[in-house]
């Protein structure tokens, strides 16, 4: 589902990153990059999904949720994930230029959060590469 969100972003001319928040086997929030559409540098996929999940669940803490995201979160999004206390984060492709892991010495997430990396990494990375290749033509 996060990949489908990323594909929506790409079709809209946005950097193709998607995110989904799942709580008790139910999608409670989804989002994709909307920085161009909203003219807002903070309108990242993770932020959209977290906001939607908080609204759906009626609270700012997402302590029973898992976030699935196609590309490693940036430092801003990692901070939001930590503040939302999301206990499990599943990441597709890494981000060697802007990912949180390149900018921090320790994990910005909740202390007990579990991070799973590399899920469908090739497909997630291909979306990003394809987007930028098409932009450079």
C-alpha positions as CSV (number, residue, x, y, z in Angstrom):
1,X,0.0,0.0,0.0
2,X,2.9,2.4,0.7
3,X,4.3,1.6,-2.8
4,X,0.8,2.5,-4.3
5,X,1.0,5.8,-2.4
6,X,4.5,6.4,-3.8
7,X,3.2,5.7,-7.3
8,X,0.4,8.3,-6.8
9,X,3.0,10.9,-5.8
10,X,5.1,10.1,-8.9
11,X,2.0,10.4,-11.2
12,X,1.4,13.8,-9.7
13,X,4.9,15.0,-10.4
14,X,6.0,14.6,-6.7
15,X,9.0,12.7,-5.5
16,X,7.6,9.2,-5.3
17,X,7.6,8.4,-1.6
18,X,4.6,6.8,0.1
19,X,3.7,5.9,3.7
20,X,1.0,3.9,5.4
21,X,0.2,3.7,9.1
22,X,-1.4,0.4,10.2
23,X,-3.0,-0.2,13.6
24,X,-4.4,-3.6,14.6
25,X,-4.4,-4.8,10.9
26,X,-6.2,-1.7,9.7
27,X,-4.9,1.1,7.7
28,X,-5.6,4.3,9.7
29,X,-3.5,6.7,7.8
30,X,-1.9,7.0,4.4
31,X,0.1,9.6,2.5
32,X,2.4,10.4,-0.2
33,X,4.7,13.4,-0.9
34,X,2.6,16.5,-1.6
35,X,5.3,19.2,-1.3
36,X,4.7,20.6,-4.8
37,X,0.9,20.4,-4.7
38,X,0.7,22.1,-1.3
39,X,3.8,24.3,-1.8
40,X,4.9,23.1,1.6
41,X,8.3,21.6,2.3
42,X,6.9,19.7,5.3
43,X,4.3,17.8,3.3
44,X,6.2,14.6,3.2
45,X,4.5,11.2,2.9
46,X,5.3,10.3,6.5
47,X,3.8,13.6,7.8
48,X,0.7,13.1,5.8
49,X,0.2,9.5,7.0
50,X,0.9,10.4,10.7
51,X,-1.6,13.3,10.6
52,X,-4.2,11.1,9.0
53,X,-3.7,8.3,11.5
54,X,-3.8,10.7,14.5
55,X,-7.1,12.1,13.1
56,X,-8.5,8.7,12.5
57,X,-7.6,7.4,16.0
58,X,-8.4,10.6,17.8
59,X,-5.0,11.1,19.5
60,X,-1.5,12.2,18.8
61,X,0.3,9.1,20.0
62,X,0.3,6.1,17.7
63,X,1.6,3.6,20.2
64,X,-0.1,0.6,18.7
65,X,0.8,1.3,15.1
66,X,3.4,0.4,12.5
67,X,4.6,2.9,9.9
68,X,5.5,1.5,6.4
69,X,7.4,3.9,4.3
70,X,9.0,3.3,0.9
71,X,12.2,5.4,1.5
72,X,14.2,6.1,4.7
73,X,12.6,9.1,6.5
74,X,14.5,12.4,6.6
75,X,15.4,13.9,9.9
76,X,12.2,15.9,10.2
77,X,10.0,12.9,9.6
78,X,12.1,10.7,11.9
79,X,11.5,13.3,14.6
80,X,7.8,13.3,14.0
81,X,7.8,9.5,14.1
82,X,9.5,9.6,17.4
83,X,7.1,12.2,18.8
84,X,4.2,10.1,17.7
85,X,5.7,7.2,19.6
86,X,5.3,4.8,16.7
87,X,6.8,1.5,18.0
88,X,7.6,-0.2,14.6
89,X,8.9,1.4,11.4
90,X,9.3,-0.6,8.2
91,X,11.5,1.1,5.6
92,X,11.9,0.2,1.9
93,X,14.9,1.8,0.4
94,X,17.6,3.7,2.2
95,X,18.4,7.4,1.5
96,X,22.1,8.0,1.5
97,X,21.8,11.8,0.9
98,X,18.9,12.9,3.1
99,X,18.0,9.9,5.3
100,X,18.0,10.3,9.1
101,X,20.7,7.7,9.5
102,X,23.2,9.9,7.7
103,X,22.6,12.8,10.0
104,X,22.2,11.5,13.5
105,X,24.5,9.4,15.8
106,X,21.6,7.7,17.5
107,X,18.1,6.6,16.7
108,X,15.5,9.5,16.8
109,X,12.6,7.2,17.3
110,X,10.9,6.1,20.5
111,X,13.5,4.2,22.6
112,X,11.6,0.9,22.3
113,X,10.8,1.3,18.6
114,X,11.8,-1.5,16.3
115,X,13.1,-0.5,12.8
116,X,13.0,-3.0,9.9
117,X,14.9,-1.9,6.9
118,X,15.2,-3.1,3.3
119,X,11.7,-4.3,2.8
120,X,11.0,-4.3,-1.0
121,X,14.1,-2.1,-1.3
122,X,14.7,-2.7,-5.0
123,X,11.2,-1.7,-6.0
124,X,11.2,1.3,-3.7
125,X,14.6,2.5,-4.9
126,X,13.5,1.9,-8.6
127,X,10.6,4.4,-8.1
128,X,13.0,7.1,-6.9
129,X,15.6,6.4,-9.6
130,X,13.0,6.3,-12.3
131,X,11.5,9.6,-11.2
132,X,14.9,11.5,-11.2
133,X,15.9,9.9,-14.5
134,X,12.7,11.1,-16.2
135,X,13.3,14.6,-14.7
136,X,16.8,14.9,-16.1
137,X,15.7,14.1,-19.7
